[in-house]
Amino acid sequence: MSGFDMSIYDIPSNMTQTISITPVQIECAPDLTNIIDLSWKIVLVFVVAWAARQLIFTAKTS
């Protein structure tokens, strides 16, 4: 979709005006390096959470 037309009706003058509007297109291509970086950060969060759980479990059993 490249744009759309909008009609405006003016009651006092009994006229219709049509305006074509074309919004700015924003490129949104996925960046593979950002996806890999995010994946490693998620893995890091899981590793830290697992290590904290192990430390808490070890402290409770000793």
C-alpha positions in Angstrom: 0.0 0.0 0.0 1.6 3.2 -1.1 -1.0 5.7 0.2 -4.7 6.5 0.5 -7.2 9.2 -0.6 -9.2 11.2 1.9 -12.3 13.1 1.0 -13.4 16.2 3.0 -16.9 17.6 2.6 -17.4 21.3 3.5 -21.0 21.8 4.4 -21.2 25.7 4.1 -19.7 25.7 0.6 -21.3 22.3 -0.4 -17.9 21.2 -1.9 -15.9 18.0 -1.7 -12.1 18.1 -1.7 -10.0 14.9 -2.1 -6.5 14.7 -0.7 -4.0 12.0 -1.5 -1.8 11.0 1.5 1.3 8.9 1.2 2.9 8.1 4.5 6.7 7.8 4.9 7.8 4.2 4.4 10.2 2.9 7.1 12.5 0.1 6.3 12.2 -2.7 8.8 14.7 -5.4 7.8 15.6 -7.9 10.5 19.3 -7.6 11.5 20.8 -11.1 12.2 23.5 -9.7 14.5 20.9 -8.2 16.8 19.0 -11.5 17.0 22.2 -13.4 17.9 23.2 -10.8 20.5 19.7 -11.0 22.1 19.9 -14.8 22.1 23.2 -14.7 24.0 21.8 -12.3 26.5 18.8 -14.6 27.1 21.2 -17.5 27.6 23.2 -15.4 30.1 20.1 -14.6 32.1 19.2 -18.3 32.3 22.8 -19.3 33.4 22.9 -16.6 36.1 19.4 -17.7 37.4 20.5 -21.3 37.5 23.7 -20.5 39.3 21.8 -18.4 41.9 19.4 -21.2 42.4 22.3 -23.7 42.9 23.9 -21.3 45.4 20.6 -20.9 47.4 20.0 -24.7 47.3 23.6 -25.4 48.5 23.3 -22.8 51.3 20.0 -24.4 52.5 21.4 -28.0 52.6 24.6 -27.1 54.5 
